[in-house]
């Protein structure tokens, strides 16, 4: 009997050591390179691959490898040189177009069913479309600009949530006390959404051949910011970095602030007693029209030389483009700090999960995501020129017109020195 038991144990050990391809009963292997994010994110990705691989109706199985972001570029460069790229991998929206025009990824229009595409919000479809073809299937969105405010303080002051610059300025003035600033305004990388909303265009023309920053929209934006600082309705020196500014509400340092959607998760962890007191809303605009925040986030793409493009598309469709409850489970474990690119997933979340009672999630999904836009892909030098212009107005006493003239000169010099018009992807 001991001998039989021993043989059985040996057999179990041998079977457990078989290659994954043999253990999958003739299924076809598809390789995925994922990114290392939060622990909960990794666990969700691991669970999803395990569920897919255990599905007897699938003809493919996925081998998933997690790659640290710091090592990503080097690993990809080496794999492309050696011809060992995976079938599919993750990429963010801002890098998508470069990978598409350089021929590193393939269009997915014909590989993913039409009903999966039809479920994606139109503005998100624009973010993944290059020269008329869809090169990725989106997983999630993170709005870069959300206005956070103390609901109790606005109510005590008899104020409505501001939707225009004038209303925001008036509210910031009324909420400013000896112990608290009415608001905080950090002009950092997040200014993209403010700039495009105010002017209706980027600070460089569509051909990338000339600056396009000396327009009334940019003048008006700089005057709005100047007024906040001159009257000290916002702190002259940042009390926290932009990404971490939501904590200022919990610390009772400010009554209104701006940060990305990720601020919600930080609130729930660090300031649980204040969560119910803090509301969210779109950032104000000059006339109350929708604010166009840029969004970050991640998509799944298929390598241009994938050995199993159909298998990669099958997994992407299963994971992100089919049952709303499956894709929706990601946002549940994310505590609704990230947002869905699919209409049916939002409907599922608000009807069947804790999101139905989550006012912040519903506001961001319905009032912020639909007007969001992709991050610009021009060089950071262009954006830096605008930030310098804001600084010249806020701390240097320069007029918006003078500062924007300096910005235009700097942008045009950058264009000339780098022959930049030829750098735009076609």
MOGI-V972245 format. One record per residue. N is the residue number from 1. RES is the residue in one small letter. PHI is phi in whole degrees, 0 to 359 (NA if undefined). OMEGA is omega in whole degrees, 0 to 359 (* if undefined). BURIAL is 1 if it has 16 or more other ideal C-beta (glycine too) atoms within 10 Angstrom, else 0. Layout:
N/RES/PHI/OMEGA/BURIAL  N/RES/PHI/OMEGA/BURIAL
This chain:
1/x/NA/179/0  2/x/300/180/0  3/x/296/180/0  4/x/296/179/0  5/x/298/178/0  6/x/299/179/0  7/x/295/179/0  8/x/297/180/0  9/x/297/178/0  10/x/298/180/0  11/x/298/179/0  12/x/298/180/0  13/x/297/180/0  14/x/298/180/0  15/x/298/181/0  16/x/291/182/0  17/x/265/179/0  18/x/294/176/0  19/x/302/182/0  20/x/303/182/0  21/x/297/178/0  22/x/283/181/0  23/x/292/183/0  24/x/266/171/1  25/x/54/174/0  26/x/82/176/0  27/x/292/183/1  28/x/266/183/0  29/x/283/174/1  30/x/234/186/1  31/x/258/179/1  32/x/239/169/1  33/x/258/180/1  34/x/253/179/1  35/x/256/175/1  36/x/270/176/0  37/x/243/179/0  38/x/291/180/0  39/x/301/181/0  40/x/296/179/0  41/x/296/180/1  42/x/298/181/0  43/x/298/179/0  44/x/299/180/1  45/x/297/178/1  46/x/294/179/0  47/x/297/181/0  48/x/294/178/1  49/x/297/179/1  50/x/297/178/0  51/x/297/180/0  52/x/298/183/1  53/x/293/180/1  54/x/273/181/0  55/x/285/182/0  56/x/293/181/0  57/x/275/180/0  58/x/269/178/1  59/x/269/180/0  60/x/242/168/1  61/x/227/187/1  62/x/255/169/1  63/x/256/187/1  64/x/251/176/1  65/x/238/179/0  66/x/263/184/0  67/x/238/177/1  68/x/293/182/0  69/x/302/181/0  70/x/293/182/0  71/x/258/189/0  72/x/299/186/1  73/x/300/180/0  74/x/295/180/0  75/x/295/180/0  76/x/294/179/1  77/x/301/180/0  78/x/294/181/0  79/x/292/178/0  80/x/293/178/0  81/x/294/183/0  82/x/267/182/0  83/x/70/183/0  84/x/239/177/0  85/x/295/177/1  86/x/287/177/1  87/x/291/182/1  88/x/214/179/1  89/x/202/180/1  90/x/262/177/1  91/x/211/179/1  92/x/273/187/0  93/x/298/186/1  94/x/290/179/1  95/x/265/184/0  96/x/300/186/1  97/x/297/180/1  98/x/294/178/0  99/x/294/179/1  100/x/291/183/1  101/x/289/177/0  102/x/276/176/0  103/x/78/182/0  104/x/273/181/1  105/x/230/184/1  106/x/252/175/1  107/x/296/183/1  108/x/247/185/1  109/x/309/185/0  110/x/270/184/0  111/x/270/182/1  112/x/247/185/1  113/x/302/182/0  114/x/300/181/0  115/x/296/177/0  116/x/289/177/1  117/x/292/184/0  118/x/296/182/0  119/x/275/182/1  120/x/275/178/1  121/x/303/185/1  122/x/301/182/0  123/x/292/177/1  124/x/284/175/1  125/x/303/178/0  126/x/297/183/0  127/x/289/183/1  128/x/252/182/1  129/x/257/179/1  130/x/231/181/1  131/x/51/174/0  132/x/83/181/0  133/x/238/182/0  134/x/266/187/1  135/x/254/182/1  136/x/202/168/1  137/x/244/188/1  138/x/283/176/1  139/x/262/185/1  140/x/201/181/1  141/x/231/173/1  142/x/229/178/1  143/x/299/183/1  144/x/278/183/1  145/x/232/173/1  146/x/231/175/1  147/x/273/176/1  148/x/251/182/1  149/x/211/176/1  150/x/279/182/1  151/x/299/183/0  152/x/293/181/0  153/x/288/177/1  154/x/296/180/1  155/x/294/180/0  156/x/297/181/0  157/x/272/180/0  158/x/71/184/0  159/x/252/169/1  160/x/275/176/0  161/x/296/184/1  162/x/292/177/1  163/x/241/178/1  164/x/241/177/0  165/x/299/181/1  166/x/297/179/0  167/x/295/180/0  168/x/294/179/1  169/x/297/179/1  170/x/295/179/0  171/x/293/179/1  172/x/298/179/1  173/x/295/184/0  174/x/292/183/1  175/x/272/179/1  176/x/282/179/1  177/x/230/177/0  178/x/294/185/0  179/x/251/187/0  180/x/209/171/1  181/x/277/178/1  182/x/295/182/1  183/x/201/169/1  184/x/228/182/1  185/x/219/179/1  186/x/261/177/1  187/x/267/180/1  188/x/238/180/0  189/x/302/184/0  190/x/292/182/1  191/x/291/180/1  192/x/309/182/1  193/x/296/177/1  194/x/299/183/1  195/x/296/184/1  196/x/292/178/1  197/x/294/183/1  198/x/291/187/1  199/x/258/183/1  200/x/82/180/0  201/x/199/177/0  202/x/277/183/1  203/x/282/176/1  204/x/227/185/1  205/x/289/186/0  206/x/296/180/0  207/x/270/183/0  208/x/60/183/1  209/x/250/184/0  210/x/199/175/1  211/x/294/178/1  212/x/221/188/1  213/x/245/183/1  214/x/268/180/0  215/x/240/187/0  216/x/299/180/0  217/x/300/178/1  218/x/290/177/1  219/x/300/180/1  220/x/297/180/0  221/x/298/181/1  222/x/293/176/1  223/x/293/177/0  224/x/300/181/1  225/x/293/179/1  226/x/303/182/1  227/x/297/179/1  228/x/298/183/1  229/x/284/182/1  230/x/300/182/0  231/x/269/179/0  232/x/56/170/0  233/x/282/175/1  234/x/232/180/1  235/x/293/181/1  236/x/293/176/0  237/x/248/182/0  238/x/303/176/1  239/x/274/178/1  240/x/197/175/1  241/x/292/184/0  242/x/304/184/1  243/x/297/185/1  244/x/246/190/1  245/x/287/181/1  246/x/297/181/1  247/x/297/180/1  248/x/297/176/1  249/x/291/179/1  250/x/290/179/1  251/x/274/180/0  252/x/58/177/0  253/x/266/179/1  254/x/218/179/1  255/x/258/180/1  256/x/219/178/1  257/x/203/179/1  258/x/230/173/1  259/x/199/177/1  260/x/277/182/1  261/x/297/180/1  262/x/296/180/1  263/x/298/181/1  264/x/297/181/1  265/x/298/179/1  266/x/295/178/1  267/x/300/185/1  268/x/294/181/0  269/x/277/189/0  270/x/267/184/0  271/x/225/183/1  272/x/300/181/0  273/x/286/183/0  274/x/254/186/1  275/x/306/183/0  276/x/289/181/0  277/x/272/187/1  278/x/250/178/1  279/x/252/177/1  280/x/233/180/1  281/x/197/172/1  282/x/297/176/1  283/x/296/179/1  284/x/289/176/1  285/x/232/184/1  286/x/302/185/0  287/x/243/180/0  288/x/87/177/0  289/x/289/184/0  290/x/301/176/0  291/x/278/182/1  292/x/257/177/1  293/x/287/169/1  294/x/283/178/1  295/x/233/168/1  296/x/262/178/1  297/x/141/189/1  298/x/231/179/1  299/x/229/173/1  300/x/258/180/1  301/x/232/178/1  302/x/247/182/1  303/x/299/182/1  304/x/298/181/1  305/x/247/182/0  306/x/302/177/1  307/x/286/182/0  308/x/230/181/1  309/x/296/179/1  310/x/293/178/0  311/x/293/178/1  312/x/298/180/1  313/x/295/179/1  314/x/297/179/1  315/x/290/180/1  316/x/300/179/1  317/x/296/179/1  318/x/299/186/1  319/x/286/192/1  320/x/244/190/1  321/x/244/182/1  322/x/242/186/1  323/x/302/180/0  324/x/302/182/1  325/x/292/179/0  326/x/288/177/1  327/x/297/182/1  328/x/292/181/1  329/x/298/177/1  330/x/298/184/1  331/x/286/174/1  332/x/295/181/0  333/x/289/176/0  334/x/276/182/1  335/x/56/175/1  336/x/59/175/1  337/x/269/175/1  338/x/234/193/1  339/x/229/188/1  340/x/277/174/1  341/x/272/185/1  342/x/248/181/1  343/x/295/184/0  344/x/293/178/1  345/x/291/176/1  346/x/299/179/1  347/x/296/178/0  348/x/297/183/1  349/x/299/184/1  350/x/284/180/1  351/x/259/191/0  352/x/234/182/0  353/x/231/179/1  354/x/298/179/0  355/x/297/181/1  356/x/296/178/0  357/x/249/183/0  358/x/258/184/1  359/x/299/182/0  360/x/296/180/1  361/x/300/182/1  362/x/293/179/1  363/x/293/181/1  364/x/296/181/1  365/x/294/187/1  366/x/265/186/0  367/x/247/184/0  368/x/247/181/1  369/x/302/184/1  370/x/299/180/0  371/x/256/184/1  372/x/286/181/1  373/x/226/179/1  374/x/286/174/1  375/x/295/177/1  376/x/293/183/1  377/x/249/177/0  378/x/287/186/1  379/x/298/180/1  380/x/299/179/0  381/x/305/179/0  382/x/294/180/1  383/x/296/181/1  384/x/299/179/0  385/x/297/178/1  386/x/290/179/1  387/x/296/176/0  388/x/297/179/0  389/x/298/178/1  390/x/298/178/1  391/x/298/179/0  392/x/295/179/1  393/x/282/186/1  394/x/288/186/1  395/x/252/184/0  396/x/258/178/0  397/x/71/182/0  398/x/280/176/1  399/x/285/177/0  400/x/304/181/1  401/x/297/179/0  402/x/294/182/0  403/x/296/180/1  404/x/289/174/1  405/x/296/177/1  406/x/299/179/0  407/x/297/179/1  408/x/298/179/1  409/x/298/181/0  410/x/294/180/1  411/x/294/180/1  412/x/295/177/1  413/x/294/178/0  414/x/298/180/1  415/x/299/182/1  416/x/293/183/0  417/x/291/184/0  418/x/247/183/0  419/x/47/197/0  420/x/289/180/1  421/x/300/179/0  422/x/277/181/0  423/x/274/183/0  424/x/293/179/0  425/x/294/182/0  426/x/253/*/0
